[in-house]
Amino acid sequence: MDKKIRINIQVGESIYPLWVEPKEEPLFREAARMVNRRLIAYSTKFRGANLPSERVMAMAAIDLAVLCQKQGDNANLEATEANLANIVADLQEFLGEDATQS
């Protein structure tokens, strides 16, 4: 197990000290960039609405959570398609070439 390192991540106007494994540092930094991009987008979109920062943060979090779910669904779909392709290939091999011509 890698020794954890301390990093500071800025999200919005706050800085968060975190202990992470060195190999995961880029993931945390990219996650912070993604959150900050969405915070800027929502802050710009609702500039005149005087929304509390917590509401803007919640909208960004929901947006990212939906993105993660979509990517998870796509990964599951790709894995399922690959498994089905393997099953079809195995069946065709088992049944012989005549099965592919039907």
C-alpha positions in Angstrom: 0.0 0.0 0.0 1.3 3.4 -1.0 2.0 6.0 1.7 -0.6 8.7 1.5 0.3 12.3 0.7 -1.4 15.5 1.7 -2.8 17.6 -1.1 -4.9 20.8 -1.1 -7.9 20.8 -3.4 -9.7 24.0 -4.2 -13.4 23.8 -4.9 -15.2 27.1 -5.4 -13.8 29.5 -2.8 -12.8 26.8 -0.3 -9.6 24.8 0.0 -9.8 21.2 1.3 -6.8 19.4 2.6 -6.9 15.7 1.8 -4.8 12.6 2.3 -4.6 10.5 -0.8 -2.5 7.8 -2.4 0.0 9.4 -4.8 -1.4 7.4 -7.7 -4.9 8.9 -7.0 -3.8 12.5 -6.8 -4.5 13.2 -10.5 -8.0 11.8 -10.1 -8.7 14.2 -7.2 -7.3 17.2 -9.1 -9.3 16.4 -12.2 -12.4 15.9 -10.1 -11.9 19.4 -8.5 -11.5 20.9 -12.0 -14.7 19.2 -13.1 -16.6 20.5 -10.1 -15.2 24.0 -10.6 -16.1 24.1 -14.2 -19.7 23.2 -13.4 -19.8 25.7 -10.5 -18.7 28.5 -12.9 -21.3 27.4 -15.5 -24.2 27.3 -13.0 -23.0 30.6 -11.3 -23.0 32.2 -14.7 -26.4 30.8 -15.7 -28.1 31.9 -12.5 -26.1 35.1 -12.0 -29.1 37.3 -11.2 -31.0 34.7 -9.2 -29.0 35.3 -5.9 -28.8 31.6 -5.2 -26.8 30.6 -2.1 -23.5 28.9 -3.0 -24.8 25.7 -1.4 -27.6 25.5 -4.0 -25.1 26.0 -6.8 -22.8 23.4 -5.3 -25.8 21.0 -5.1 -26.7 21.5 -8.7 -23.0 20.8 -9.8 -23.0 17.7 -7.6 -26.2 16.4 -9.2 -24.9 17.1 -12.6 -21.7 15.2 -12.0 -23.6 12.3 -10.3 -25.8 11.9 -13.4 -22.7 12.0 -15.6 -21.1 9.2 -13.5 -24.3 7.1 -13.7 -24.4 7.5 -17.5 -20.8 6.5 -17.8 -21.4 3.5 -15.5 -24.4 2.5 -17.7 -22.3 2.8 -20.8 -19.6 0.6 -19.3 -22.2 -2.0 -18.3 -23.7 -1.9 -21.8 -20.3 -2.4 -23.4 -19.4 -5.3 -21.1 -22.8 -6.9 -21.8 -22.3 -6.5 -25.6 -18.9 -8.0 -25.4 -20.2 -10.9 -23.3 -23.0 -11.5 -25.8 -20.6 -11.4 -28.7 -18.5 -14.1 -27.0 -21.5 -16.2 -26.3 -22.6 -16.0 -30.0 -19.1 -16.9 -31.2 -19.1 -19.9 -28.8 -22.5 -21.0 -30.0 -21.5 -20.7 -33.6 -18.3 -22.7 -33.0 -20.3 -25.3 -31.1 -23.0 -25.6 -33.8 -20.6 -25.5 -36.7 -20.7 -23.3 -39.8 -24.2 -24.4 -40.7 -25.6 -22.4 -37.8 -24.2 -19.1 -39.3 -26.0 -19.7 -42.6 -29.5 -20.0 -41.1 
